[in-house]
Amino acid sequence: MDSRPRIALVGLSSAIGRALSRALLARFQVRALSPAADSQGDCPGIPMQPLDFFSLLDAERSLEGVDAAVYL
């Protein structure tokens, strides 16, 4: 079981998001949230999870078990 803290990252498709995700991977479990969960970009190894940004219930479910969230 991975004991690293979990971070949800919104904005993985941006240049800053890609750089940040790579830097975070060494110390954290990173989960990317995106309305287009099938677009992994150039960040393999980071699970993508769909998120409807207009649904509070969907946001709550997506952030369940996450220690911190970064929205870019």
N, C-alpha and C positions, 0 to 999 in steps of 0.2 A: 504494500500500500504506500502510495506517495504521500509523504507528510509535509511537502512544501505548501505554503499558502496559495490559495487560488485567486487569480485575478481575471476579471472579465474585461475585455478590451473592445471598445466600439471605435471603429475607424482604422481597421487593419489595412484597408486598401490604400491609405495615404502613405506617402514616403515616410513620414514621421511614425505612423502606426507600424509599418514594417520594421523600421529600425528599433523602435521601442520594444516590439514583440521579441525580436531576436535578443535584445539585451536582457529582457525579463526571463527568458526561458531557462537560464542557468539557475535561477533562485526561486522561481515561481512556476506553478501550473498556470498556463495561459489558455483562456477560452475566448474565442472571438465571437462577437455577436454582430449579426448583419441581417438586413432584410433579404439579401441574396446569399443564403448559406452554402450554395454550391460553388461560390467563387472563392477559392482558396488562395489565389494569387501566387506569390512566390514564397509562401510561408508554410511549407509542409511540416507536419507534426503538431500544428495548432488546430484543435478541433473547432469547427465552425458550427454555430448554432443559430437557427433562424430566429429573428425577433421582429415583431410588428411594433414599431416605435410609437404607434398610436393606441396601443393596448396596455393599460396599467397591469392587468392580470398577466399578460404575456411577459412583461418586463419583470414582474415579481417572480414568475416561474423561471425565467432565464437567469436571474441573479441568485436563485436559491443555492446555498452552499458556497457562495463566493465570499471571500474575505475583503476584497476591495474591487472597485470598478474604475476604469479610466475611460472617459468619453472624449474623443478627439474630434 
